[in-house]
Amino acid sequence: MNNDNLQNQQEKLDANIEGVSDEMIAKVGSQVTEQIVADYLVQHPDFFLRHPALLASLRLQEPQRGVVSLVERQQQVLRQKVQGLEEEITHLMSTAQQNERLFFLYSDMYMRMIDCQSAQEIIDCIHQACTQLLSLADCKLWLIDKLLDHQNVITNDCYGVLQNRLTKNDYYFGRLQQSEQEMIFTEPTTGSVVLIKLENGDETLGFIAISSQDADHFDPTMDTLLLEQFRKLVGKLLGQHLQAK
């Protein structure tokens, strides 16, 4: 390879490097310039007050609406924020109404349970509240070592479910394995369930299993404030009736 070829290749390489460098410098320079402008406007909020003509002449390019004024764009952003706030308020009001309904339902159920004369009556009260008032699919009770004659008491050995789902937590929300579903509800459920550990003092009595046809009804993010009150009261009342047998 002669000196002329080497020189030509070196010139091409230098040209490519210069082209890349110019392109990179242009991009970096553009970013720096935009950042400087953005920082300046943030630090000088009165800039457009001192330049009203510039504010009126500004135009923004939108993919759907084409060219719009800055004021129109601000109005659109404000309308979107207002709409989002209205939707949030509507959701909060709906949640508050639902919580109020649940509060009164739980309060009524507590008074009925306190007046119950047997563990069977307590189970009937809970089952009615879940299936009729809350429109849930089913409600079952499993006890560790207590025999209780009732159609909603699970007769299968669910100790493995207790250990698997409720060893570290007082609740389990979500889906169960098919074998667990059949053991608790006698047949698979396509929805979601909540398992609630029942305790009386330091003694673990068993758990309540409640199912919903809605696969998203019982979600791990659910609040447990009302359920915790329910869990403690049911455990205490059931424990008293079972000890009295």
ABEGO torsion letter per residue (X at the ends): XBAAAAAAAAAAAAAAAAAAAAAAAAAAAAAAAAAAAAAAAAABAAAAAABAAAAAABBBBBAAAEBBBAAAAAAAAAAAAAAAAAAAAAAAAAAAAAAAAAAAAAAAAAAAAAABABAAAAAAAAAAAAAAAAGBABBBBBBAABBBBBAABBABBAAAAAAAAAAABABBBEBBBAAAAAAAAGBBBABBBBBBBBBBEABBAEBBBBBBABAAABBAABBAAAAAAAAAAAAAAAAAAAAAX
